[in-house]
Amino acid sequence: MSAPIYLFSGPEIGERSEAVAAVKDSLKKKFGSLESYTYYSVETDPQSALVQLYSESLFSAATCVVYNGAETIKKKEDIDKIASWAKGAGEASVLILVSDEISCDSKLEKLVPKENRKQFWEMFEDRKIPWLKNYFSKNGFSIDDDACEEILDLVENNTQALKSECSRFFVCFEQGARITVQNVDQLIEHNREESAFTLFDAMAQHSKGADERLETALGILQKIRLSKDSSSVALLAGLAYCFRRLEAWQNLERAGRTDEFTLKTNGFASKKSRSQFSSAARVWTLGQTIAIKALIARADMQIRSSGTGLEDTLLQTLIYSIVVKKGASLSVWEEGWPA
């Protein structure tokens, strides 16, 4: 019998999320009821997440734990603990490991049966516009090619983000309408939700000066903090992911491995992601990227230990250190900061 562990990795969040949902649906159908828990590596260590699987539920016949950030599981004791649980686990207890990265620690991957491992890649460039047109068509709409291109420039290129943004058109326009580039500008460009990813993109615009990038980044940070779903932990996790991706890009550039196949297999399939990280690599060096990752981790620890009172100050200081100081700590008072 296969171990009840799954590993779903790669940058295509939409299809990856559908795979997680399919496993849950299968468990619910088989056992009648399911208790599901979701954990993130930035908040919960692997062994703490396993506690739910060791404890039998009093209310459901099956238990599923989804652990996001599986690429961070590297410690021998964590991997050994998962291996120990898997040996004695029954069919009614399932662990789903999820990662934005393409691969995880080889010892961890070996614990997952081959048939339970799947990588989810970004769509190829030539698939994106047909995918959008088909998605609009299935919902009773049509859309111009230039409107599709505008959406792809404004929205993260994964099916989950695209479905979320495009669903707005189905509410705001009558069925049968043809969506134009002007409609996209009105509905998405002027109502776009900010996130860690748009924040990173604003900071990574090498064509703009540091002062302009800082002003834009702080404006985006303010919008994020004012949103109802604002979470400093999630924001920092998103930024950490972006700078890990940048480090991977810079290592490929340093090794001279920027051919089509290598970029694709490392998660840089779209023109948008390549353009973004190429620009970011002109803003920060590899050494600065590593220093910034350490700053983000430090800010995360400070926010967790100091509570909510200093969150905004710590986040603003972090953005200043990333944009202006390029990873150097803000250790002394600097004239003009904060304004």
C-alpha positions in Angstrom: 0.0 0.0 0.0 1.3 3.5 -0.9 2.2 5.9 1.9 -0.5 8.4 2.5 1.7 11.4 1.5 1.4 13.6 -1.6 3.8 16.2 -2.9 2.4 18.9 -5.2 5.1 21.4 -6.4 5.6 24.1 -8.9 4.4 27.7 -9.7 1.1 26.9 -11.3 -1.0 27.6 -8.2 -4.4 27.1 -9.8 -3.9 23.5 -11.0 -2.0 22.7 -7.9 -4.9 23.8 -5.7 -7.3 21.7 -7.8 -5.1 18.7 -7.2 -5.2 19.3 -3.4 -9.0 19.7 -3.6 -9.3 16.4 -5.5 -7.4 14.5 -2.8 -9.7 16.0 -0.2 -12.9 15.2 -2.2 -11.7 11.6 -2.7 -11.1 11.2 1.1 -14.5 12.6 1.9 -16.2 10.3 -0.7 -14.4 7.3 0.6 -14.8 7.9 4.4 -18.0 10.0 4.5 -16.5 12.9 6.5 -13.2 14.8 6.6 -11.4 17.1 8.9 -8.9 19.2 7.1 -6.1 21.5 8.4 -3.8 23.9 6.5 -0.4 25.0 7.8 2.3 27.3 6.5 6.0 26.7 7.1 6.5 30.4 8.1 4.1 29.8 11.0 4.2 26.1 12.0 7.1 23.6 12.0 6.5 20.2 10.3 6.4 18.2 13.5 3.7 20.4 15.0 1.6 20.0 11.9 1.9 16.2 12.2 0.3 16.3 15.6 -3.1 16.5 13.9 -2.5 13.3 12.0 -1.4 11.4 15.1 -4.5 12.5 17.0 -7.6 10.7 15.8 -10.6 13.0 15.2 -13.7 12.5 17.3 -15.9 14.1 14.7 -14.7 12.9 11.3 -13.7 9.5 9.8 -10.7 11.0 8.0 -8.0 13.7 8.6 -6.0 15.6 6.0 -3.2 18.0 6.7 -1.9 20.4 4.0 1.5 21.8 4.7 2.6 24.7 2.5 6.3 25.6 2.1 7.5 22.0 1.8 10.8 23.2 0.3 11.8 24.4 3.8 11.7 20.9 5.2 15.4 20.0 5.4 16.2 19.0 9.0 16.9 15.3 9.5 14.7 15.2 12.6 11.7 16.6 10.6 12.1 14.2 7.7 12.6 11.3 10.1 9.4 12.2 12.0 7.4 12.3 8.7 8.9 8.9 7.7 8.1 7.4 11.1 4.5 8.7 10.9 4.1 7.4 7.3 5.1 3.8 8.2 2.2 3.4 10.6 -0.4 5.7 9.0 -3.6 4.3 7.8 -5.6 5.3 4.7 -7.8 7.7 6.7 -4.8 10.1 7.5 -3.3 12.0 4.7 -0.4 14.5 4.5 -0.3 16.8 1.4 3.0 18.7 1.0 2.8 21.8 -1.2 5.6 23.9 -2.6 6.0 26.8 -4.9 9.4 25.5 -5.9 10.0 22.8 -8.5 11.7 20.4 -6.1 12.2 19.7 -2.4 14.8 17.9 -0.3 15.6 14.6 -2.0 15.2 12.7 1.2 11.7 14.1 1.7 10.8 13.4 -1.9 11.8 9.7 -1.5 9.1 9.4 1.2 6.4 10.2 -1.3 5.3 7.5 -3.7 6.1 8.4 -7.3 2.4 8.3 -8.3 1.6 10.8 -5.5 4.2 13.4 -6.8 3.3 16.0 -9.4 4.9 19.2 -10.6 2.7 22.0 -11.9 4.3 24.2 -14.5 3.4 27.7 -15.7 1.5 27.7 -19.0 3.6 28.1 -22.1 3.3 31.5 -23.7 1.4 30.2 -26.7 -1.2 28.6 -24.4 -2.1 31.7 -22.4 -4.3 33.6 -24.8 -6.2 30.5 -25.9 -6.7 29.5 -22.3 -8.2 33.0 -21.5 -10.4 33.0 -24.6 -11.7 29.5 -23.7 -12.4 30.5 -20.1 -14.4 33.5 -21.2 -16.2 31.4 -23.8 -17.2 28.8 -21.2 -18.8 31.5 -19.2 -20.7 33.0 -22.1 -18.4 35.9 -23.1 -15.9 36.7 -25.8 -12.7 38.7 -25.5 -10.3 40.5 -27.9 -6.7 39.3 -28.2 -5.3 42.7 -27.1 -7.6 42.5 -24.0 -6.1 39.1 -23.2 -2.6 40.5 -23.5 -3.5 43.3 -21.2 -4.8 40.9 -18.6 -1.6 38.8 -18.8 0.4 42.0 -18.2 -1.6 42.9 -15.1 -2.3 39.6 -13.5 0.0 36.9 -12.1 0.2 34.2 -14.8 -1.3 31.3 -12.9 -4.8 29.9 -13.5 -6.0 30.7 -9.9 -5.1 34.4 -10.1 -6.5 34.6 -13.7 -9.8 33.0 -12.8 -10.1 35.2 -9.7 -9.5 38.4 -11.7 -11.5 37.4 -14.8 -14.6 36.4 -12.7 -15.1 40.1 -12.2 -16.2 40.5 -15.8 -18.9 37.9 -15.4 -20.5 40.0 -12.6 -20.0 43.4 -14.2 -21.0 42.7 -17.8 -24.1 41.0 -19.3 -23.6 37.5 -20.7 -22.7 37.6 -24.3 -20.6 40.8 -24.0 -17.3 41.1 -25.9 -14.5 42.3 -23.5 -12.2 44.9 -24.9 -8.9 46.3 -23.7 -10.7 49.4 -22.5 -12.9 47.2 -20.3 -9.8 45.5 -18.8 -8.3 48.9 -18.0 -11.5 50.0 -16.3 -12.1 46.8 -14.3 -8.6 45.5 -13.5 -6.0 48.2 -13.9 -8.0 50.7 -11.7 -9.2 48.1 -9.2 -6.2 45.8 -8.9 -5.6 44.3 -5.5 -2.0 44.8 -4.2 0.0 41.9 -2.8 3.5 40.9 -1.9 4.0 40.2 -5.6 3.0 43.6 -6.8 5.1 45.1 -4.1 8.2 43.2 -5.2 7.5 44.2 -8.8 7.4 47.9 -7.9 10.7 47.6 -6.0 12.3 45.7 -8.9 11.8 48.3 -11.6 15.4 49.0 -12.5 14.4 51.8 -15.0 13.2 53.9 -12.1 15.3 55.7 -9.4 15.4 54.5 -5.8 13.3 57.4 -4.6 10.5 56.7 -7.0 10.6 53.0 -6.3 10.5 53.7 -2.6 7.5 56.0 -2.9 5.6 53.6 -5.0 6.4 50.6 -2.7 5.4 52.4 0.4 2.1 53.4 -1.3 1.5 49.7 -2.2 2.4 48.7 1.4 -0.2 51.1 2.8 -2.9 49.7 0.5 -2.1 46.2 1.6 -2.1 47.1 5.3 -5.5 48.8 4.9 -7.1 45.8 3.1 -9.4 43.6 5.2 -7.2 40.5 4.6 -4.0 42.2 5.6 -1.4 39.9 7.3 2.2 40.9 7.9 3.2 37.2 8.2 1.6 36.4 4.7 3.2 39.6 3.2 6.7 38.7 4.5 6.2 35.1 3.3 5.4 36.4 -0.2 8.4 38.7 -0.3 10.7 35.9 1.0 9.4 33.7 -1.9 10.0 36.5 -4.5 13.6 36.9 -3.3 14.2 33.2 -3.2 13.1 33.1 -6.8 15.4 36.1 -7.6 18.3 34.2 -6.0 17.6 31.2 -8.2 17.5 33.5 -11.3 20.8 35.1 -10.4 22.5 31.7 -9.8 21.3 30.6 -13.3 22.7 33.8 -14.8 26.0 33.4 -13.0 26.3 29.9 -14.3 25.4 31.0 -17.8 22.3 28.7 -17.8 19.6 30.9 -19.2 18.6 28.7 -22.2 14.8 28.1 -22.7 14.8 24.6 -21.2 16.8 25.5 -18.1 14.6 28.5 -17.4 11.4 26.5 -17.9 12.5 23.7 -15.6 13.4 26.2 -12.9 10.0 27.8 -13.0 10.7 30.8 -15.3 8.4 29.8 -18.2 6.6 33.1 -18.9 7.9 36.2 -20.6 6.5 38.2 -17.7 8.5 36.4 -15.0 11.7 36.5 -17.1 11.3 40.2 -17.6 10.6 40.8 -13.9 13.5 38.9 -12.6 15.9 40.2 -15.2 15.0 43.7 -14.1 15.3 42.7 -10.4 18.8 41.3 -11.1 19.8 44.7 -12.3 18.6 46.3 -9.1 20.2 43.9 -6.6 23.3 41.7 -6.7 23.3 38.1 -5.6 25.0 39.1 -2.3 22.4 41.8 -1.7 19.5 39.4 -2.4 20.9 37.0 0.2 21.2 39.9 2.7 17.6 40.9 1.9 16.3 37.4 2.6 18.0 37.6 6.0 16.4 41.0 6.7 12.9 39.6 5.8 13.5 36.7 8.2 14.6 39.1 10.9 11.6 41.3 10.4 9.3 38.3 10.7 10.8 37.3 14.0 10.6 40.9 15.3 6.9 41.2 14.4 6.1 37.9 16.0 7.9 38.8 19.2 6.8 42.5 19.5 3.1 42.1 18.6 1.1 44.3 16.3 2.1 47.7 17.8 5.3 48.1 15.7 4.2 46.2 12.6 3.8 49.1 10.3 7.1 50.7 11.4 9.0 47.5 11.0 7.5 46.9 7.5 8.2 50.4 6.4 11.8 50.1 7.7 12.2 46.8 5.9 11.0 48.3 2.5 13.5 51.2 3.0 16.3 48.8 3.7 15.5 46.8 0.6 15.0 49.7 -1.8 17.5 52.3 -0.6 20.0 50.3 1.4 19.8 47.2 -0.9 19.9 44.8 2.0 22.1 46.7 4.5 20.5 47.1 7.9 19.2 50.4 9.0 21.3 50.7 12.1 21.6 54.4 12.6 19.3 57.4 12.2 19.3 58.7 8.7 18.2 62.2 7.9 14.8 62.3 6.1 13.8 58.8 7.3 11.1 58.3 8.3 9.8 61.5 6.8 
